[in-house]
């Protein structure tokens, strides 16, 4: 029996035509919703499957696009686009808000019950939505311990959960400390889980193309991180019928 349906959605953002993946749970009523952000290379099958899994749990899930329908497998091309983006909070917010508008406009989504979950660049965008003061029920990030402009974390109005690999050279201990200090100073309800022995993008299955140094899959921690994300949603955004 089919427990969810999917469709692509097009919308403008960052000067591009974005192509998102919308997954809808079975039924006809409104459901809590999750905005799902991909890591640097962009929206691919892994993120689509995550959105589908959330729909199976009863959430309306929109996996949003970063690169206008493209997945940037070449590390140099990916970094050339993502590094300027990560340095520009307003651009990140624009990309996130454009996708959020699509999700809120979906008739099956409850616009007052939305969480943002993201990986890498998509996680940074989720955090910027919080710093922008967007009304979210929860923010969950993996490999996205970015810090924002001074004082803006005080606008975050929901719990923040973050996961990172202990051996991630892109998110080293100093960056972890800066992130947690920002959250603590802002009075945010925050949690950080450090997965022992894991590298950057430990949650992503192995790929057959070049990756940036310090990336590696950790099957056990990938499963644990997904369970932690689902647990965050169950706590802060429960599905009730």
TORPA-4810 file (N, C-alpha, C, O; in nm, 3 decimals):
<nodes>
NODE_1_0.084_-0.120_0.000_0.000_0.000_0.000_0.087_0.124_0.000_0.183_0.133_0.078_X
NODE_2_0.056_0.219_-0.085_0.133_0.344_-0.091_0.099_0.430_0.030_-0.017_0.462_0.054_X
NODE_3_0.202_0.467_0.105_0.180_0.549_0.223_0.217_0.696_0.202_0.198_0.778_0.291_X
NODE_4_0.268_0.728_0.084_0.300_0.867_0.054_0.302_0.887_-0.097_0.314_0.791_-0.173_X
NODE_5_0.290_1.012_-0.137_0.303_1.048_-0.278_0.406_1.160_-0.289_0.434_1.230_-0.192_X
NODE_6_0.461_1.176_-0.408_0.563_1.280_-0.428_0.536_1.358_-0.556_0.468_1.311_-0.647_X
NODE_7_0.590_1.477_-0.559_0.590_1.555_-0.682_0.701_1.659_-0.674_0.745_1.696_-0.565_X
NODE_8_0.745_1.705_-0.789_0.844_1.812_-0.793_0.773_1.946_-0.790_0.660_1.960_-0.838_X
NODE_9_0.839_2.045_-0.734_0.785_2.181_-0.728_0.892_2.278_-0.774_1.008_2.268_-0.733_X
NODE_10_0.854_2.370_-0.858_0.946_2.472_-0.907_0.914_2.606_-0.842_0.798_2.641_-0.822_X
NODE_11_1.019_2.680_-0.809_1.000_2.810_-0.746_1.128_2.892_-0.764_1.236_2.835_-0.777_X
NODE_12_1.118_3.025_-0.766_1.237_3.107_-0.786_1.309_3.135_-0.654_1.247_3.155_-0.550_X
NODE_13_1.442_3.136_-0.661_1.525_3.173_-0.546_1.668_3.193_-0.593_1.716_3.120_-0.679_X
NODE_14_1.735_3.291_-0.537_1.877_3.315_-0.564_1.906_3.332_-0.712_2.013_3.296_-0.760_X
NODE_15_1.808_3.389_-0.786_1.825_3.410_-0.929_1.814_3.286_-1.013_1.848_3.287_-1.131_X
NODE_16_1.766_3.176_-0.954_1.755_3.049_-1.023_1.612_2.995_-1.014_1.533_3.040_-0.932_X
NODE_17_1.582_2.899_-1.099_1.458_2.823_-1.084_1.490_2.697_-1.007_1.554_2.605_-1.058_X
NODE_18_1.446_2.695_-0.883_1.473_2.581_-0.797_1.371_2.470_-0.823_1.256_2.496_-0.858_X
NODE_19_1.416_2.346_-0.805_1.330_2.229_-0.826_1.336_2.144_-0.700_1.431_2.069_-0.679_X
NODE_20_1.233_2.157_-0.616_1.227_2.084_-0.491_1.153_1.952_-0.504_1.089_1.924_-0.605_X
NODE_21_1.163_1.873_-0.399_1.097_1.742_-0.394_1.001_1.743_-0.277_1.042_1.752_-0.162_X
NODE_22_0.872_1.734_-0.307_0.768_1.739_-0.205_0.713_1.598_-0.183_0.672_1.531_-0.278_X
NODE_23_0.712_1.555_-0.058_0.658_1.423_-0.022_0.539_1.443_0.071_0.549_1.514_0.171_X
NODE_24_0.427_1.379_0.037_0.303_1.398_0.111_0.258_1.266_0.172_0.256_1.164_0.104_X
NODE_25_0.223_1.266_0.300_0.175_1.143_0.362_0.035_1.108_0.312_-0.035_1.190_0.254_X
NODE_26_-0.003_0.985_0.337_-0.137_0.942_0.299_-0.241_1.021_0.377_-0.213_1.072_0.485_X
NODE_27_-0.362_1.030_0.320_-0.470_1.101_0.387_-0.500_1.232_0.320_-0.448_1.265_0.214_X
NODE_28_-0.588_1.308_0.386_-0.632_1.434_0.326_-0.617_1.553_0.419_-0.627_1.668_0.375_X
NODE_29_-0.594_1.529_0.548_-0.588_1.638_0.643_-0.452_1.706_0.647_-0.355_1.659_0.588_X
NODE_30_-0.448_1.817_0.718_-0.322_1.888_0.737_-0.233_1.813_0.833_-0.278_1.752_0.930_X
NODE_31_-0.103_1.819_0.804_-0.004_1.751_0.886_0.110_1.846_0.919_0.132_1.945_0.849_X
NODE_32_0.182_1.817_1.027_0.304_1.894_1.052_0.401_1.877_0.936_0.398_1.776_0.865_X
NODE_33_0.487_1.975_0.918_0.571_1.979_0.798_0.718_1.998_0.834_0.752_2.056_0.937_X
NODE_34_0.803_1.947_0.746_0.948_1.957_0.765_1.012_2.012_0.638_0.991_1.959_0.528_X
NODE_35_1.088_2.119_0.654_1.170_2.172_0.546_1.306_2.105_0.555_1.373_2.115_0.658_X
NODE_36_1.347_2.037_0.450_1.467_1.953_0.453_1.573_2.010_0.360_1.552_2.022_0.240_X
NODE_37_1.688_2.045_0.417_1.794_2.107_0.339_1.907_2.012_0.307_1.953_1.939_0.395_X
NODE_38_1.954_2.011_0.182_2.064_1.922_0.143_2.200_1.981_0.175_2.213_2.101_0.201_X
NODE_39_2.302_1.895_0.173_2.438_1.945_0.192_2.489_2.007_0.062_2.417_2.015_-0.037_X
NODE_40_2.615_2.052_0.064_2.671_2.134_-0.041_2.644_2.094_-0.185_2.608_2.181_-0.264_X
NODE_41_2.660_1.967_-0.224_2.637_1.932_-0.364_2.495_1.958_-0.413_2.473_1.975_-0.532_X
NODE_42_2.399_1.962_-0.321_2.262_1.994_-0.362_2.167_1.878_-0.350_2.202_1.772_-0.299_X
NODE_43_2.047_1.901_-0.397_1.939_1.804_-0.383_1.962_1.683_-0.473_1.974_1.695_-0.595_X
NODE_44_1.968_1.566_-0.409_1.988_1.441_-0.484_1.898_1.332_-0.429_1.806_1.359_-0.351_X
NODE_45_1.924_1.210_-0.470_1.838_1.098_-0.431_1.840_1.073_-0.281_1.739_1.032_-0.224_X
NODE_46_1.954_1.098_-0.216_1.961_1.076_-0.071_1.861_1.166_0.001_1.789_1.121_0.090_X
NODE_47_1.858_1.294_-0.038_1.766_1.387_0.026_1.620_1.355_-0.010_1.530_1.370_0.073_X
NODE_48_1.599_1.312_-0.133_1.462_1.273_-0.170_1.415_1.156_-0.087_1.300_1.153_-0.043_X
NODE_49_1.502_1.059_-0.064_1.463_0.944_0.018_1.436_0.986_0.162_1.347_0.931_0.226_X
NODE_50_1.511_1.081_0.212_1.485_1.129_0.348_1.348_1.196_0.356_1.273_1.175_0.452_X
NODE_51_1.315_1.276_0.256_1.183_1.339_0.254_1.074_1.233_0.248_0.972_1.244_0.316_X
NODE_52_1.095_1.130_0.167_0.997_1.022_0.157_0.981_0.951_0.292_0.870_0.917_0.332_X
NODE_53_1.093_0.928_0.360_1.086_0.861_0.490_1.008_0.945_0.591_0.935_0.891_0.674_X
NODE_54_1.024_1.076_0.585_0.948_1.164_0.674_0.799_1.159_0.641_0.715_1.162_0.731_X
NODE_55_0.767_1.152_0.512_0.626_1.141_0.473_0.567_1.011_0.524_0.450_1.007_0.564_X
NODE_56_0.646_0.903_0.523_0.598_0.776_0.577_0.568_0.787_0.726_0.483_0.715_0.779_X
NODE_57_0.637_0.877_0.793_0.613_0.899_0.936_0.496_0.993_0.962_0.456_1.014_1.076_X
NODE_58_0.440_1.050_0.854_0.324_1.136_0.868_0.349_1.284_0.849_0.258_1.365_0.870_X
NODE_59_0.470_1.322_0.807_0.502_1.464_0.785_0.489_1.501_0.638_0.516_1.419_0.550_X
NODE_60_0.448_1.623_0.613_0.466_1.682_0.480_0.611_1.728_0.473_0.655_1.805_0.559_X
NODE_61_0.686_1.683_0.377_0.829_1.712_0.372_0.867_1.772_0.238_0.833_1.718_0.132_X
NODE_62_0.937_1.883_0.242_0.989_1.946_0.121_1.141_1.948_0.129_1.200_2.020_0.210_X
NODE_63_1.205_1.869_0.042_1.350_1.875_0.026_1.380_1.987_-0.073_1.343_1.978_-0.190_X
NODE_64_1.446_2.092_-0.026_1.463_2.209_-0.113_1.593_2.203_-0.192_1.685_2.127_-0.162_X
NODE_65_1.598_2.286_-0.292_1.705_2.289_-0.391_1.804_2.400_-0.356_1.767_2.501_-0.296_X
NODE_66_1.930_2.380_-0.392_2.032_2.483_-0.372_2.086_2.542_-0.501_2.131_2.656_-0.503_X
NODE_67_2.081_2.464_-0.611_2.157_2.501_-0.729_2.075_2.501_-0.858_2.129_2.473_-0.965_X
NODE_68_1.948_2.531_-0.849_1.868_2.539_-0.971_1.853_2.408_-1.044_1.866_2.402_-1.166_X
NODE_69_1.824_2.302_-0.970_1.801_2.172_-1.032_1.926_2.091_-1.059_1.917_1.981_-1.114_X
NODE_70_2.041_2.141_-1.022_2.166_2.069_-1.046_2.220_2.010_-0.916_2.197_2.064_-0.808_X
NODE_71_2.292_1.900_-0.928_2.367_1.841_-0.817_2.515_1.854_-0.855_2.558_1.798_-0.955_X
NODE_72_2.591_1.926_-0.775_2.729_1.960_-0.809_2.824_1.855_-0.753_2.870_1.864_-0.640_X
NODE_73_2.852_1.755_-0.835_2.940_1.646_-0.792_3.087_1.685_-0.792_3.167_1.624_-0.722_X
NODE_74_3.123_1.786_-0.871_3.263_1.829_-0.876_3.292_1.915_-0.752_3.229_2.019_-0.734_X
NODE_75_3.388_1.874_-0.666_3.412_1.948_-0.543_3.449_2.095_-0.565_3.406_2.182_-0.489_X
NODE_76_3.527_2.123_-0.669_3.566_2.262_-0.692_3.447_2.348_-0.730_3.433_2.461_-0.683_X
NODE_77_3.360_2.294_-0.815_3.240_2.368_-0.853_3.148_2.388_-0.733_3.091_2.495_-0.715_X
NODE_78_3.135_2.284_-0.651_3.050_2.294_-0.533_3.103_2.400_-0.436_3.026_2.483_-0.387_X
NODE_79_3.232_2.399_-0.408_3.290_2.496_-0.316_3.281_2.638_-0.372_3.259_2.733_-0.297_X
NODE_80_3.299_2.652_-0.503_3.292_2.784_-0.565_3.154_2.847_-0.548_3.142_2.969_-0.539_X
NODE_81_3.051_2.764_-0.543_2.916_2.819_-0.520_2.882_2.829_-0.372_2.822_2.927_-0.328_X
NODE_82_2.920_2.727_-0.294_2.875_2.721_-0.156_2.951_2.813_-0.061_2.892_2.867_0.032_X
NODE_83_3.080_2.832_-0.083_3.156_2.915_0.010_3.105_3.060_0.012_3.087_3.115_0.121_X
NODE_84_3.082_3.124_-0.103_3.023_3.259_-0.098_2.883_3.258_-0.037_2.845_3.352_0.033_X
NODE_85_2.807_3.152_-0.062_2.673_3.143_-0.006_2.680_3.135_0.146_2.605_3.205_0.215_X
NODE_86_2.768_3.051_0.200_2.780_3.036_0.344_2.831_3.163_0.412_2.810_3.182_0.532_X
NODE_87_2.896_3.249_0.336_2.945_3.376_0.390_2.841_3.487_0.381_2.869_3.600_0.421_X
NODE_88_2.724_3.458_0.330_2.622_3.560_0.306_2.490_3.517_0.371_2.409_3.452_0.306_X
NODE_89_2.469_3.553_0.498_2.346_3.510_0.567_2.218_3.552_0.496_2.119_3.480_0.499_X
NODE_90_2.219_3.668_0.433_2.097_3.714_0.367_2.062_3.626_0.247_1.944_3.598_0.224_X
NODE_91_2.162_3.583_0.172_2.135_3.490_0.061_2.082_3.358_0.113_1.987_3.302_0.056_X
NODE_92_2.142_3.307_0.220_2.093_3.182_0.277_1.948_3.196_0.322_1.867_3.106_0.300_X
NODE_93_1.917_3.307_0.384_1.780_3.328_0.430_1.683_3.338_0.314_1.572_3.285_0.320_X
NODE_94_1.725_3.404_0.208_1.637_3.414_0.090_1.607_3.277_0.032_1.492_3.249_-0.003_X
NODE_95_1.709_3.192_0.021_1.688_3.057_-0.031_1.596_2.978_0.061_1.505_2.909_0.015_X
NODE_96_1.620_2.987_0.191_1.537_2.915_0.285_1.395_2.966_0.289_1.300_2.886_0.294_X
NODE_97_1.377_3.098_0.287_1.242_3.154_0.294_1.162_3.123_0.168_1.041_3.102_0.175_X
NODE_98_1.228_3.121_0.053_1.157_3.088_-0.072_1.102_2.946_-0.065_0.987_2.922_-0.105_X
NODE_99_1.182_2.853_-0.015_1.135_2.714_-0.001_1.027_2.706_0.106_0.929_2.632_0.091_X
NODE_100_1.045_2.780_0.214_0.946_2.779_0.322_0.811_2.830_0.273_0.707_2.779_0.314_X
NODE_101_0.812_2.930_0.188_0.687_2.982_0.132_0.614_2.873_0.052_0.491_2.862_0.059_X
NODE_102_0.691_2.792_-0.022_0.630_2.682_-0.098_0.567_2.581_-0.002_0.455_2.535_-0.024_X
NODE_103_0.639_2.549_0.104_0.588_2.451_0.200_0.464_2.503_0.270_0.366_2.430_0.288_X
NODE_104_0.467_2.627_0.311_0.351_2.685_0.379_0.228_2.692_0.289_0.114_2.684_0.337_X
NODE_105_0.250_2.706_0.160_0.138_2.717_0.066_0.077_2.582_0.032_-0.031_2.576_-0.027_X
NODE_106_0.145_2.473_0.067_0.092_2.340_0.039_-0.031_2.314_0.127_-0.020_2.323_0.250_X
NODE_107_-0.146_2.283_0.070_-0.268_2.264_0.149_-0.257_2.156_0.257_-0.325_2.165_0.359_X
NODE_108_-0.173_2.055_0.236_-0.161_1.947_0.334_-0.072_1.987_0.452_-0.074_1.919_0.555_X
NODE_109_0.005_2.094_0.439_0.098_2.134_0.544_0.032_2.231_0.642_-0.036_2.325_0.600_X
NODE_110_0.051_2.208_0.770_0.005_2.301_0.872_0.109_2.413_0.883_0.220_2.388_0.929_X
NODE_111_0.077_2.534_0.841_0.178_2.641_0.839_0.226_2.683_0.977_0.327_2.753_0.989_X
NODE_112_0.154_2.643_1.080_0.193_2.677_1.217_0.273_2.567_1.284_0.312_2.580_1.400_X
NODE_113_0.298_2.458_1.212_0.375_2.346_1.270_0.478_2.301_1.168_0.457_2.204_1.094_X
NODE_114_0.590_2.372_1.166_0.697_2.344_1.069_0.831_2.337_1.142_0.859_2.420_1.229_X
NODE_115_0.911_2.240_1.107_1.049_2.228_1.154_1.142_2.236_1.035_1.102_2.208_0.922_X
NODE_116_1.266_2.275_1.060_1.368_2.279_0.955_1.482_2.186_0.994_1.539_2.198_1.103_X
NODE_117_1.515_2.095_0.904_1.625_2.000_0.924_1.719_2.012_0.806_1.674_2.012_0.691_X
NODE_118_1.847_2.021_0.831_1.939_2.037_0.719_2.074_1.974_0.743_2.116_1.954_0.857_X
NODE_119_2.141_1.942_0.633_2.273_1.880_0.635_2.372_1.974_0.567_2.345_2.023_0.457_X
NODE_120_2.486_1.999_0.630_2.586_2.085_0.569_2.529_2.222_0.536_2.476_2.290_0.623_X
NODE_121_2.539_2.261_0.409_2.489_2.392_0.367_2.340_2.407_0.397_2.296_2.514_0.438_X
NODE_122_2.264_2.300_0.376_2.122_2.306_0.407_2.096_2.326_0.555_1.998_2.390_0.593_X
NODE_123_2.183_2.272_0.640_2.172_2.294_0.783_2.204_2.437_0.821_2.140_2.494_0.909_X
NODE_124_2.304_2.495_0.754_2.336_2.636_0.778_2.217_2.725_0.742_2.190_2.823_0.812_X
NODE_125_2.149_2.691_0.635_2.030_2.767_0.596_1.920_2.752_0.700_1.851_2.849_0.732_X
NODE_126_1.902_2.631_0.753_1.802_2.611_0.859_1.833_2.700_0.980_1.743_2.761_1.037_X
NODE_127_1.960_2.706_1.018_1.998_2.791_1.131_1.974_2.938_1.101_1.931_3.013_1.189_X
NODE_128_2.001_2.981_0.978_1.978_3.120_0.944_1.830_3.155_0.945_1.793_3.269_0.977_X
NODE_129_1.744_3.059_0.911_1.601_3.085_0.925_1.567_3.113_1.071_1.488_3.203_1.101_X
NODE_130_1.627_3.036_1.162_1.605_3.062_1.303_1.657_3.198_1.345_1.588_3.272_1.415_X
NODE_131_1.777_3.232_1.302_1.834_3.363_1.337_1.755_3.477_1.274_1.761_3.591_1.321_X
NODE_132_1.683_3.447_1.170_1.598_3.547_1.103_1.466_3.566_1.179_1.390_3.658_1.148_X
NODE_133_1.440_3.483_1.276_1.319_3.494_1.354_1.200_3.419_1.299_1.087_3.443_1.342_X
NODE_134_1.224_3.328_1.205_1.115_3.249_1.148_1.054_3.160_1.256_1.127_3.102_1.338_X
NODE_135_0.923_3.148_1.256_0.853_3.067_1.354_0.865_2.919_1.317_0.794_2.871_1.228_X
NODE_136_0.954_2.848_1.385_0.976_2.706_1.363_0.957_2.631_1.494_0.977_2.687_1.601_X
NODE_137_0.917_2.504_1.485_0.902_2.423_1.605_1.033_2.358_1.648_1.050_2.326_1.765_X
NODE_138_1.125_2.339_1.554_1.254_2.279_1.585_1.348_2.304_1.468_1.306_2.321_1.354_X
NODE_139_1.478_2.306_1.500_1.582_2.312_1.399_1.678_2.197_1.427_1.729_2.184_1.538_X
NODE_140_1.701_2.115_1.326_1.796_2.006_1.338_1.902_2.017_1.230_1.870_2.038_1.113_X
NODE_141_2.029_2.003_1.268_2.137_2.015_1.171_2.238_1.904_1.190_2.260_1.856_1.302_X
NODE_142_2.300_1.862_1.080_2.413_1.770_1.084_2.525_1.833_1.002_2.504_1.875_0.889_X
NODE_143_2.643_1.839_1.061_2.761_1.898_0.993_2.737_2.043_0.955_2.776_2.086_0.846_X
NODE_144_2.675_2.121_1.043_2.643_2.260_1.008_2.660_2.352_1.129_2.571_2.431_1.160_X
NODE_145_2.774_2.342_1.196_2.796_2.423_1.315_2.843_2.563_1.278_2.953_2.604_1.315_X
NODE_146_2.759_2.634_1.206_2.793_2.770_1.166_2.748_2.868_1.274_2.653_2.842_1.347_X
NODE_147_2.818_2.979_1.282_2.779_3.086_1.373_2.727_3.203_1.290_2.764_3.220_1.174_X
NODE_148_2.640_3.282_1.351_2.575_3.391_1.278_2.628_3.527_1.317_2.728_3.539_1.388_X
NODE_149_2.559_3.629_1.270_2.597_3.766_1.306_2.566_3.792_1.452_2.471_3.735_1.506_X
NODE_150_2.645_3.878_1.518_2.631_3.897_1.663_2.488_3.930_1.704_2.423_4.018_1.648_X
NODE_151_2.441_3.858_1.804_2.312_3.886_1.863_2.192_3.824_1.795_2.085_3.819_1.854_X
NODE_152_2.207_3.778_1.672_2.090_3.733_1.598_2.039_3.595_1.643_1.924_3.561_1.615_X
NODE_153_2.122_3.517_1.710_2.074_3.388_1.760_1.965_3.406_1.864_1.889_3.312_1.889_X
NODE_154_1.955_3.523_1.924_1.849_3.549_2.022_1.711_3.544_1.958_1.611_3.535_2.029_X
NODE_155_1.704_3.550_1.826_1.575_3.542_1.757_1.526_3.399_1.743_1.411_3.377_1.707_X
NODE_156_1.612_3.300_1.770_1.573_3.160_1.756_1.471_3.128_1.865_1.497_3.149_1.983_X
NODE_157_1.356_3.077_1.824_1.245_3.057_1.918_1.208_2.910_1.936_1.097_2.879_1.979_X
NODE_158_1.299_2.821_1.904_1.268_2.678_1.912_1.394_2.602_1.954_1.504_2.658_1.950_X
NODE_159_1.379_2.476_1.995_1.496_2.395_2.026_1.585_2.374_1.902_1.536_2.365_1.790_X
NODE_160_1.715_2.368_1.925_1.813_2.343_1.820_1.891_2.218_1.857_1.948_2.209_1.966_X
NODE_161_1.892_2.122_1.766_1.972_2.001_1.781_2.079_2.001_1.673_2.049_2.030_1.557_X
NODE_162_2.202_1.968_1.710_2.312_1.965_1.612_2.392_1.838_1.630_2.417_1.795_1.743_X
NODE_163_2.433_1.778_1.520_2.517_1.660_1.522_2.642_1.683_1.438_2.636_1.749_1.335_X
NODE_164_2.754_1.627_1.483_2.881_1.645_1.412_2.971_1.527_1.443_2.963_1.468_1.551_X
NODE_165_3.058_1.492_1.348_3.155_1.386_1.371_3.274_1.438_1.449_3.318_1.551_1.428_X
NODE_166_3.327_1.356_1.538_3.439_1.401_1.621_3.564_1.428_1.539_3.648_1.509_1.579_X
NODE_167_3.578_1.360_1.423_3.697_1.374_1.341_3.671_1.460_1.217_3.746_1.452_1.120_X
NODE_168_3.567_1.539_1.219_3.532_1.625_1.106_3.629_1.744_1.100_3.623_1.831_1.186_X
NODE_169_3.719_1.748_0.999_3.814_1.859_0.993_3.750_1.990_0.946_3.808_2.097_0.963_X
NODE_170_3.631_1.981_0.888_3.562_2.102_0.841_3.486_2.168_0.956_3.459_2.288_0.952_X
NODE_171_3.450_2.089_1.058_3.383_2.140_1.177_3.468_2.103_1.299_3.427_2.019_1.378_X
NODE_172_3.587_2.165_1.316_3.679_2.127_1.423_3.628_2.172_1.560_3.530_2.246_1.569_X
NODE_173_3.696_2.128_1.667_3.651_2.164_1.802_3.633_2.314_1.824_3.540_2.354_1.894_X
NODE_174_3.719_2.397_1.767_3.703_2.542_1.787_3.571_2.592_1.730_3.509_2.681_1.786_X
NODE_175_3.529_2.535_1.619_3.402_2.575_1.560_3.285_2.524_1.643_3.184_2.593_1.660_X
NODE_176_3.298_2.403_1.696_3.195_2.352_1.787_3.180_2.445_1.906_3.068_2.480_1.945_X
NODE_177_3.294_2.487_1.963_3.289_2.573_2.081_3.224_2.707_2.048_3.146_2.760_2.128_X
NODE_178_3.255_2.763_1.931_3.196_2.891_1.893_3.046_2.879_1.876_2.970_2.968_1.916_X
NODE_179_3.002_2.768_1.816_2.860_2.747_1.795_2.787_2.733_1.928_2.685_2.798_1.951_X
NODE_180_2.838_2.648_2.015_2.770_2.627_2.143_2.773_2.753_2.228_2.677_2.781_2.301_X
NODE_181_2.881_2.831_2.221_2.885_2.957_2.296_2.779_3.054_2.244_2.715_3.124_2.322_X
NODE_182_2.762_3.058_2.112_2.658_3.145_2.054_2.520_3.103_2.101_2.440_3.187_2.142_X
NODE_183_2.491_2.973_2.095_2.360_2.925_2.137_2.336_2.951_2.285_2.228_2.995_2.324_X
NODE_184_2.437_2.925_2.368_2.422_2.943_2.511_2.401_3.090_2.546_2.315_3.123_2.628_X
NODE_185_2.479_3.178_2.485_2.466_3.321_2.514_2.330_3.375_2.475_2.280_3.470_2.536_X
NODE_186_2.269_3.313_2.371_2.139_3.360_2.323_2.023_3.299_2.400_1.908_3.334_2.377_X
NODE_187_2.053_3.207_2.493_1.947_3.144_2.569_1.867_3.041_2.491_1.752_3.014_2.525_X
NODE_188_1.928_2.985_2.387_1.860_2.886_2.304_1.858_2.751_2.376_1.952_2.715_2.446_X
NODE_189_1.750_2.677_2.357_1.744_2.538_2.403_1.819_2.453_2.301_1.763_2.416_2.198_X
NODE_190_1.947_2.423_2.330_2.031_2.359_2.230_2.088_2.227_2.281_2.102_2.204_2.401_X
NODE_191_2.120_2.140_2.184_2.187_2.014_2.211_2.291_1.991_2.101_2.267_2.023_1.985_X
NODE_192_2.404_1.936_2.140_2.507_1.897_2.044_2.545_1.752_2.069_2.578_1.715_2.181_X
NODE_193_2.538_1.671_1.964_2.581_1.531_1.972_2.707_1.517_1.887_2.707_1.550_1.768_X
NODE_194_2.814_1.468_1.947_2.939_1.443_1.876_2.951_1.292_1.855_2.957_1.216_1.952_X
NODE_195_2.955_1.250_1.729_2.960_1.108_1.696_3.106_1.065_1.683_3.177_1.106_1.592_X
NODE_196_3.149_0.981_1.776_3.290_0.945_1.787_3.345_0.874_1.665_3.288_0.776_1.618_X
NODE_197_3.456_0.925_1.613_3.524_0.863_1.501_3.470_0.900_1.364_3.523_0.855_1.263_X
NODE_198_3.364_0.981_1.359_3.301_1.013_1.231_3.365_1.135_1.166_3.407_1.229_1.234_X
NODE_199_3.371_1.132_1.032_3.422_1.243_0.952_3.307_1.333_0.907_3.192_1.315_0.950_X
NODE_200_3.338_1.429_0.822_3.235_1.515_0.765_3.148_1.432_0.670_3.196_1.340_0.604_X
NODE_201_3.020_1.467_0.665_2.924_1.397_0.578_2.918_1.248_0.609_2.895_1.166_0.519_X
NODE_202_2.940_1.211_0.735_2.936_1.071_0.774_2.800_1.007_0.749_2.788_0.884_0.741_X
NODE_203_2.699_1.088_0.738_2.561_1.041_0.720_2.531_1.002_0.576_2.432_0.935_0.549_X
NODE_204_2.617_1.043_0.482_2.589_1.025_0.340_2.652_0.896_0.289_2.770_0.871_0.315_X
NODE_205_2.577_0.812_0.219_2.636_0.689_0.163_2.754_0.721_0.072_2.763_0.831_0.018_X
NODE_206_2.846_0.626_0.055_2.962_0.648_-0.032_2.920_0.685_-0.174_2.818_0.638_-0.225_X
NODE_207_3.001_0.771_-0.237_2.974_0.814_-0.374_3.089_0.771_-0.464_3.198_0.739_-0.416_X
NODE_208_3.064_0.771_-0.595_3.165_0.723_-0.689_3.235_0.838_-0.761_3.287_0.822_-0.872_X
NODE_209_3.237_0.955_-0.696_3.309_1.069_-0.755_3.396_1.133_-0.647_3.384_1.100_-0.529_X
NODE_210_3.483_1.223_-0.689_3.574_1.288_-0.596_3.498_1.369_-0.491_3.393_1.426_-0.519_X
NODE_211_3.553_1.372_-0.370_3.493_1.451_-0.262_3.602_1.536_-0.199_3.721_1.513_-0.221_X
NODE_212_3.561_1.634_-0.120_3.659_1.716_-0.050_3.724_1.633_0.059_3.663_1.537_0.108_X
NODE_213_3.848_1.667_0.099_3.916_1.590_0.205_3.837_1.594_0.336_3.770_1.692_0.368_X
NODE_214_3.848_1.484_0.411_3.783_1.479_0.540_3.641_1.427_0.538_3.572_1.430_0.640_X
NODE_215_3.596_1.379_0.422_3.461_1.325_0.407_3.466_1.174_0.411_3.555_1.113_0.351_X
NODE_216_3.372_1.113_0.481_3.367_0.967_0.485_3.240_0.917_0.549_3.189_0.978_0.643_X
NODE_217_3.189_0.806_0.499_3.065_0.749_0.549_3.090_0.666_0.675_3.190_0.594_0.684_X
NODE_218_2.999_0.678_0.771_3.004_0.596_0.892_2.866_0.536_0.910_2.777_0.601_0.965_X
NODE_219_2.846_0.410_0.865_2.710_0.354_0.861_2.638_0.355_0.995_2.519_0.387_1.001_X
NODE_220_2.708_0.321_1.102_2.642_0.314_1.232_2.598_0.451_1.280_2.484_0.469_1.324_X
NODE_221_2.688_0.548_1.270_2.652_0.683_1.315_2.549_0.747_1.221_2.470_0.831_1.264_X
NODE_222_2.550_0.709_1.094_2.448_0.761_1.003_2.309_0.719_1.051_2.216_0.800_1.051_X
NODE_223_2.296_0.594_1.092_2.168_0.546_1.144_2.132_0.617_1.275_2.017_0.655_1.297_X
NODE_224_2.232_0.634_1.360_2.207_0.701_1.488_2.164_0.846_1.467_2.071_0.894_1.533_X
NODE_225_2.230_0.917_1.375_2.194_1.057_1.351_2.052_1.069_1.298_1.978_1.160_1.335_X
NODE_226_2.013_0.975_1.209_1.876_0.978_1.159_1.776_0.954_1.272_1.673_1.022_1.280_X
NODE_227_1.806_0.859_1.359_1.717_0.835_1.473_1.709_0.958_1.563_1.604_0.988_1.618_X
NODE_228_1.820_1.028_1.578_1.820_1.149_1.661_1.735_1.258_1.598_1.663_1.329_1.668_X
NODE_229_1.742_1.272_1.466_1.658_1.370_1.396_1.511_1.335_1.413_1.429_1.422_1.443_X
NODE_230_1.478_1.209_1.393_1.339_1.166_1.408_1.292_1.187_1.552_1.177_1.225_1.575_X
NODE_231_1.381_1.163_1.648_1.347_1.186_1.788_1.320_1.332_1.817_1.229_1.364_1.893_X
NODE_232_1.398_1.421_1.758_1.375_1.565_1.773_1.236_1.602_1.722_1.162_1.675_1.787_X
NODE_233_1.202_1.550_1.605_1.071_1.580_1.547_0.959_1.523_1.633_0.856_1.588_1.654_X
NODE_234_0.978_1.401_1.684_0.875_1.340_1.769_0.852_1.422_1.895_0.739_1.431_1.943_X
NODE_235_0.958_1.481_1.947_0.946_1.562_2.068_0.881_1.698_2.041_0.791_1.741_2.113_X
NODE_236_0.928_1.763_1.937_0.889_1.903_1.913_0.776_1.919_1.812_0.709_2.023_1.809_X
NODE_237_0.755_1.819_1.729_0.657_1.830_1.621_0.588_1.695_1.604_0.599_1.633_1.498_X
NODE_238_0.518_1.649_1.706_0.458_1.515_1.698_0.345_1.509_1.595_0.271_1.605_1.574_X
NODE_239_0.335_1.393_1.533_0.224_1.367_1.441_0.109_1.310_1.522_0.122_1.204_1.583_X
NODE_240_-0.002_1.379_1.522_-0.119_1.335_1.597_-0.238_1.326_1.504_-0.260_1.416_1.423_X
NODE_241_-0.314_1.222_1.514_-0.435_1.203_1.434_-0.557_1.190_1.525_-0.669_1.173_1.477_X
</nodes>
